[in-house]
């Protein structure tokens, strides 16, 4: 599976266009007009969304024109469009995104400290090439530093999940 530059440009243009549309819809709910006392709350976000949609359409048209020109160039014996994401990079990106999603799930179910230990240790071990004991040590050191910075110094409690009632904290 190879993702071409054209596909990445299409995906980006559609995504940013949808974000602009969502911003315009949200701003419309707040009111995006001008009243005698000044702009309504959605005035600025509405026009930022409109500009974002315009820029997305511009990028969409440019991507199609560039893609068509690349096909004509390839038909006349020139180089084919270069890939944006080849199989190996797509696999690495998929592993990275899966690890982030696992971190979110672990954080929501086990708490920030256990989730951080698991994520940092796994990343250091599998992606960083560290030996497992060292990777676990790095994960634990990170969780301890989170605890010291947020809970001890700033007095901001973080999500502890089921560990909190097991240890009788708070």
ZINORJO-V480353 format. One record per residue. N is the residue number from 0. SS is DSSP state (2 for helix, 1 for strand, 0 for the rest). PHI is phi as a letter, one per 40 degrees, with the letter a starting at -180 (none if undefined). PSI is psi in radians with two decimals (* if undefined). Layout:
N_SS_PHI_PSI / N_SS_PHI_PSI
//
This chain:
0_0_none_2.15 / 1_0_b_2.23 / 2_1_c_2.15 / 3_1_c_2.82 / 4_2_d_-0.67 / 5_2_d_-0.79 / 6_2_c_-0.69 / 7_2_c_-0.70 / 8_2_c_-0.70 / 9_2_c_-0.84 / 10_2_c_-0.73 / 11_2_c_-0.76 / 12_2_c_-0.75 / 13_2_c_-0.75 / 14_2_c_-0.82 / 15_2_c_-0.59 / 16_2_c_-0.73 / 17_2_c_-0.63 / 18_2_c_-0.72 / 19_2_c_-0.73 / 20_2_c_-0.75 / 21_2_c_-0.70 / 22_2_c_-0.70 / 23_2_c_-0.70 / 24_2_c_-0.78 / 25_2_c_-0.68 / 26_2_c_-0.58 / 27_2_c_-0.58 / 28_2_c_-0.50 / 29_2_c_-0.31 / 30_0_g_2.18 / 31_0_b_0.30 / 32_0_c_-2.93 / 33_1_b_2.21 / 34_1_b_3.10 / 35_0_c_-0.38 / 36_0_c_0.06 / 37_1_h_-2.88 / 38_1_c_2.58 / 39_0_c_2.90 / 40_0_d_-0.52 / 41_0_c_0.11 / 42_2_d_-0.99 / 43_2_c_-0.86 / 44_2_c_-0.58 / 45_2_c_-0.83 / 46_2_c_-0.49 / 47_2_c_-0.73 / 48_2_c_-0.69 / 49_2_c_-0.74 / 50_2_c_-0.69 / 51_2_c_-0.69 / 52_2_c_-0.75 / 53_2_c_-0.77 / 54_2_c_-0.62 / 55_2_c_-0.73 / 56_2_c_-0.71 / 57_2_d_-0.82 / 58_2_c_-0.60 / 59_2_c_-0.82 / 60_2_c_-0.76 / 61_2_c_-0.67 / 62_2_c_-0.75 / 63_2_c_-0.74 / 64_2_c_-0.74 / 65_2_c_-0.69 / 66_2_c_-0.75 / 67_2_c_-0.73 / 68_2_c_-0.65 / 69_2_c_-0.66 / 70_2_c_-0.71 / 71_2_c_-0.70 / 72_2_c_-0.71 / 73_2_c_-0.62 / 74_2_c_-0.48 / 75_0_c_0.28 / 76_0_g_0.12 / 77_0_c_-3.04 / 78_0_c_2.60 / 79_0_c_2.77 / 80_0_d_2.39 / 81_0_c_2.60 / 82_1_c_2.59 / 83_1_c_-0.70 / 84_1_a_1.97 / 85_0_c_3.14 / 86_2_d_-0.80 / 87_2_c_-0.77 / 88_2_c_-0.62 / 89_2_c_-0.67 / 90_2_c_-0.80 / 91_2_c_-0.70 / 92_2_c_-0.73 / 93_2_c_-0.72 / 94_2_c_-0.73 / 95_2_c_-0.81 / 96_2_c_-0.71 / 97_2_c_-0.70 / 98_2_c_-0.69 / 99_2_c_-0.74 / 100_2_c_-0.71 / 101_2_c_-0.65 / 102_2_c_-0.76 / 103_2_c_-0.80 / 104_2_c_-0.77 / 105_2_c_-0.68 / 106_2_c_-0.72 / 107_2_c_-0.54 / 108_2_c_-0.64 / 109_2_b_-0.27 / 110_0_h_2.90 / 111_2_c_-0.61 / 112_2_c_-0.86 / 113_2_c_-0.72 / 114_2_c_-0.71 / 115_2_c_-0.75 / 116_2_d_-0.84 / 117_2_c_-0.80 / 118_2_c_-0.86 / 119_2_c_-0.76 / 120_2_c_-0.78 / 121_2_c_-0.78 / 122_2_c_-0.75 / 123_2_c_-0.66 / 124_2_c_-0.92 / 125_2_c_-0.72 / 126_2_c_-0.53 / 127_0_c_-0.27 / 128_0_g_0.24 / 129_0_c_2.69 / 130_0_c_2.64 / 131_2_d_-0.79 / 132_2_c_-0.71 / 133_2_c_-0.71 / 134_2_c_-0.73 / 135_2_c_-0.68 / 136_2_c_-0.71 / 137_2_c_-0.75 / 138_2_c_-0.77 / 139_2_c_-0.73 / 140_2_c_-0.68 / 141_2_c_-0.78 / 142_2_c_-0.69 / 143_2_c_-0.73 / 144_2_c_-0.65 / 145_2_d_-0.81 / 146_2_c_-0.84 / 147_2_c_-0.75 / 148_2_c_-0.88 / 149_2_c_-0.85 / 150_2_c_-0.73 / 151_2_c_-0.93 / 152_2_c_-0.93 / 153_0_c_-0.14 / 154_0_f_0.68 / 155_0_b_1.92 / 156_0_c_2.36 / 157_0_b_2.82 / 158_0_c_2.14 / 159_0_b_-0.12 / 160_0_g_-2.53 / 161_2_c_-0.19 / 162_2_c_-0.63 / 163_2_d_-0.95 / 164_2_c_-0.52 / 165_2_c_-0.64 / 166_2_c_-0.08 / 167_0_g_0.51 / 168_0_c_2.38 / 169_0_g_*
//
